[in-house]
C-alpha cells in the first residue's frame, strides 16, 4: 500500500519542482517543509515544499503513509490536477508529520485527513468555486466528531 501511495503522490506531483537529486532530506528539513506547506498550500513555494515532503516519505524508513478511497475521496472526483495534487500533498504532510512528532512509524490517517480539510478550506478561500463532495463529507464528519471512528473502520479491514 505504501508503494502505491508514494507512486500516486509522485505521479500527481509531476508538475511540482523536485528538490536537488543529491540533497539528503533530513527529518528537520522535512518537518519545516511540512509546516510551510500546511501554513499556505496556495503559496508560490508550496509545490517545492510538497516535492520535499513526497521525496522524504519515499526515502525515509521513519514514516509510512497509506492511501485509500476512504481517506482520499477527492482523488476520483475530477478536480483540477493542481487541486488534487495539493490535497494529496496535504494528506501526506499531515500523516507524516504526526508520525515524526510521536516518533511512532504508524500510519496516521486522521492527521492526514485533518490536514486535507485545512488545505481544502485554504484552497477554497482562493477559489470559492472549488467543490469536493468527498472532502465536504469528511468535514461534516469532523464537525460531528465522527471522523476518527469512520477512519478507524478503515484500520479494521
ZIPE-V538155 format. One line per field, one symbol per residue. ss: DSSP state (~ for helix, > for strand, _ for the rest). psi: psi as a letter, one per 40 degrees, with the letter a starting at -180 (. if undefined). A space follows every 10 residues. Layout:
ss = ???
psi = ???
//
This chain:
ss = _~~~~~~~~~ ~~________ ______~~~~ ~~~~~~~~~_ _____~~~~~ ~~~~~~~~~_ __________ __~~~~____ ~~~~~~~~~~ ~~~~~~~~~~ ~~______~~ ~~~~~~~~~~ ~~~~~~____ __~~~~~~~~ ~~~___~~~~ ~~~~~~_
psi = dddddddddd ddedeihiih dehhhidddd dddddddddg eeideddddd ddddddddeh eeihhiiidd efdedeefii dddddddddd dddddddddd deehghhgdd dddddddddd ddddddgeeh hhdddddddd dddefedddd ddddde.
//
